[in-house]
Amino acid sequence: MTGFRTLILVVFSVLTSAVSVPARAAPDALASWNDGSVKKAIVGYVTSVSQSGSPQLIAPADRIAVFDIDGTIWPEQPVAEVAFMLSRVKDMVVRNPDLRSQPPYDSLFAKGAEILPSLPQADILKIFVDTHSGMTEDDFTTQVREFFYTAKHPLFGVPYARTVYQPMLELIAYLRANGFKIFLSTNGDIAFARAISADYFGVPAENVIGTYFTETVEENGGRLRVVRQPKLGAYSDREGKIGAIARHIGKRPVFVAGNVGSGGDAHMARFSMEGLKPSLQILINHDDAARERAYGSDDRLSLDWAKSYGWQLVSMKSDWKRIFGANSQ
Amino acid sequence: MTGFRTLILVVFSVLTSAVSVPARAAPDALASWNDGSVKKAIVGYVTSVSQSGSPQLIAPADRIAVFDIDGTIWPEQPVAEVAFMLSRVKDMVVRNPDLRSQPPYDSLFAKGAEILPSLPQADILKIFVDTHSGMTEDDFTTQVREFFYTAKHPLFGVPYARTVYQPMLELIAYLRANGFKIFLSTNGDIAFARAISADYFGVPAENVIGTYFTETVEENGGRLRVVRQPKLGAYSDREGKIGAIARHIGKRPVFVAGNVGSGGDAHMARFSMEGLKPSLQILINHDDAARERAYGSDDRLSLDWAKSYGWQLVSMKSDWKRIFGANSQ
């Protein structure tokens, strides 16, 4: 009967293993967040709107979360897209050296790239339009990918892919695991962010919303192509982020993550809060001079509204155990 | 040893039951489609791009399917949104009786609603803009839902929800089961289609793309609201459908379903075909006077391109076993 006994023992062991696994603490989905009021508010909110039977339950179709990109899920000093613009200007000058003496490019070359943010708004817009239009969508995407393939973040000296905030990647995964759909909302060009959104942030291209150029459809070699025209279709910042959400999603988000910096996310945070469903707004406060930068205190609009409206202010310094992931920096 | 033997028998029976289920034919996911070249092409394409190991495999992120709405997943004679426009005009006249004598509404009231399609394009556009703007997004959505709550299809005499084509619902489900993401592309107003897309077609609001109005963000009673302005932001038909896909999805679809009728879907079918990945285009041909309508032969552009480019022409008469589901009509 040895054969039988062995079999029985094996079967017994298999059957009991299913129930005898020692209780283990669930791994912390937000492991890079310090325990504190912000983490508690996030977990409390997500639990209350996603657990069946909860009086606060929100149907999965309405669990819409919108994240700003620059300054919220990776640094915005410098904005990656501005670095891209400057690399495009270099390419343009190689092809057309006269550009070097034409405004607004002349001041850029006379005084150096760091002058860019202090140029008049119209000059910045012209450089933005010149570097972002006149090519097909496909060619633009290729240019963006080429830029990111070699570019390094000037402060951290690593590829931009390694400057994504680890706590925010965990937050995106945590929300998704609880039935939320994740959208990214940028004041930059949609196609710029879409070129890397899946690889860097785990968000598919079609869930990226933002500023876009008008386009024409042209036939070339018997093939229809989308050509980017030198005219903005919509600029997505401040109130403009609300319009972009209305056009692309058609629902008020119930979760918004933005940052304290330029004030660009405060309006979409209000838009979310003023809906009919339970909602949560978090703003990343750039207050960590040692590990990133400290400039959030300049943004009075976001700080004042956060206080008035009860949004969660995330201190990078005290709420985040680490800024970047193990493979970062 | 009886106990042991019984246990062994039970265990044996449990273990073998996992492999001894008699082979059953898989239920036909496209049960409302007749066997024929179109069904064969659809199943062949979907299998070849979604089965792992296939040389034609397309990554799930790129399995983007775009369906037109009117005439493709439900009838377009009349277009539901035109019926909605006319119901809105009636409401407007109740509030403002003078409208009855003002162009273009005067001809509508003198000659009857059926005159609408033959009015000059500018008049139709004016009625479209008047009935679709000047209110908040939320109020517009409420008006659309109210319309569908009571309206009946004039040809079939049933609520519009029951005029959805059963074969197309099966096709949407079949594609989704094989990892495709489904988008709807309408030449009508995005918000109109979004109000019913989840309930009627099983497609969430954020996956609807189409024509939209410009909007402003206004504060009212301390609450930010999106107000629809009387100016189109983009009109999404013919080439315009390609622009809408570029803005909203940012990828060439690999599967497009449109219809033979107004020619509005032919451009997006070409856009899909001219991508770098294996793709399939189907056009629903309205050739079934007995069960629906027969007017597809008027649309030379779609028919000619379908022939030149090898798209699948779906004959409603011979490719579809039934037009509507069991609960329809």
Interface residues (C-beta under 8 A of the other chain):
Chain A: M1 F4 L7 I8 V11 A61 I64 E137 K181 F183 I190 A191 R194 A198 P204 A205 E206 V208 Y212 E215 T216 V217 R223 L224 V226 G233 A234 E239 I242 G243 A246 R247 H248 I249 G250 K251 H267 R270 F271 E274
Chain B: M1 F4 L7 I8 V11 A61 I64 E137 K181 F183 I190 A191 R194 A198 P204 A205 E206 V208 Y212 E215 T216 V217 R223 L224 V226 G233 A234 E239 I242 G243 A246 R247 H248 I249 G250 K251 H267 R270 F271 E274
